[in-house]
Amino acid sequence: MQRKNNFLANRKAKPAFAMIMAIALIVVISTIMALAMFLSAKSTKKTADLYLYEQAVLEAHSAAEYSLLKIAQDGPCTHFNDLHFTQDNIYQINITNRFIYTTPLPAGCVDDGTVNDNVYATVTTPEQNGSVLMDISVSVVNPTVVSEPIRYFKRSIQKL
């Protein structure tokens, strides 16, 4: 004896089942689209932040070279111990130079033991004479460019 299935013969169940499947399909597709839009926006922000950070690294390298140029032009321990400037109205660059010399110190160098003097250390050997300790910080100061702060700090010792 053959058993008859009335599931397919019931015509009232088909439209309701099709409606449930259509709603489920719309929910799945909208979830996938929302996830795609979220990941796209996050990727764009990460790319912009990475670009600005790499620019800050390059600005720090350029600031170190500029500082060495100014020291070569003006001489050590001159008015050029601290430098603050803004690049393209986006980056704030701060350079602090402290010098390392043997005694007697060159003209203009002050070693009075305070924090504000421009001599970092005095050394004993001539091979160590004439160096500069540079602290360079680059910050993104324009709030319309980034949503979170970007800052790069570089410390280097350069021979004069």
C-alpha positions, 0 to 999 in steps of 0.5 A: 500500500502506498502512503500519500503525502498531503504536504505537497497537495496543501496549496495554502502552506506554499505562499506562507513558506515562500514568504518566510524564505523571502524574509530569511533571505533578505535578513541574510543579505542585509547582514552580509551588506552591513558587515561589508560596509563596516569592514570597508569603513574600518579599512579606510580609516586604518589606511589613512592612519597608517599613511599619516603615521608613515608621514610622521616617521619621514617628518622625524627623519627630515627634522633630524637632518634639518637640525644637523644642518642648523647646528652646522650653520650656526654652531653648537650650543647656540640659540638652536637648542629647542625648535618647534614648528608646524608642517602643512598645518597638520604636523607639530614637530618639536626638536630638543638638542643636548650636546656632549663635549669634553671640558673646556666647553665650546663658547655658548655652551652652558653646563650649570647643572639645571634641566635647562642647560644645553649640555647633556654630558661631559666626556673625557676622551676626544673620540667621544667629543662633539655629539648631540642627543636629539629628541624629536617628536612629531604629532598630528595636531589637525583634528579634521585629519584624524579621529585619534591622536598619532604621535611619533617620538625619535631619540638619536645621537648624532656626531657633529 
